[in-house]
């Protein structure tokens, strides 16, 4: 008997340990050391793996470089390339700029992002730093320091907390680091810029001008192979950007974006094994598109309830239709849609007339798994007047009181007459 009881208890404990496993604890088959998937418009995290771990960003740094450049110079501004390009390390990626070349800022940013030109990064840092300081003789090292300070300041404005940038290109430096989460925040901000968005989605680009011989004509293919329809192994039809990166210390890195069914996703993959980042990105995107969607939980003007109003006038309605006063649309895991709950709280119970049209009468709280998602004000669809003393006196409900009152008066009148007759008959008997 004791043995059977122990076996039953064992199964009970095993069952108790299995049940609490949550859906968000899903583990995707990613080989990248750190990863994150967010929805661009909301910033909501859909999946993460070591997303707060300190990592080296390599050339994904250039996302922030491009953002700082776009916000501090004019797109059509013509920039003259200086000797700063001669200081690019020999093993670094280059776009092909030469001292004396003239190039517009837009073409320079295209050269920075598609072929991942470290020479482009040097030119941008030098130009922007000189422009901001007003010092045209600023040497390249001072310019890079100035520009890196601008990068860090801009990153902090975005909300980045665990990153530090010391150069505009991402060539390895032990003190140049970020996290997958921080890089997702930076990318989300950069994608708000329509020019940045346009550049990073191009599979290829041509720059230069026929009219100006100093504007060298160059052709680039985007290193982001998710955009390359010629390669079926890496191509992802919904990809829209963003940037690759690689150093020996950082490993292969990828910041990617994709759009499908009104969902805009950003994936960050850091320190991926060779040629794995493309499939890791596809795995993240497929997971996001398959499991998440925007859902209209509440719509402004919808009737959410109909409630009795105390002390209402008999000339009008006795019940009030209550409206939701704002939209609530959110991004949810599809499995969570049926678990969204709502609770209504009234300013008083019961509601008491008078009530005016549009008056706040309470709020509705939407929750998911005990977590508050949104509080929304509830308002009256129409007004309800308060009953007056005359309404009370002449209402159907007052009839018994009227009957009782009239009956009482008649009884008193009858008794009074009877008393008078009695007194009169006594006087006559004398």
Order of alpha helices (4+ residues) and beta strands (2+ residues): alpha-beta-beta-alpha-beta-beta-alpha-alpha-alpha-alpha-alpha-beta-beta-beta-beta-beta-alpha-beta-beta-beta-beta-beta-beta-beta-beta-alpha-alpha
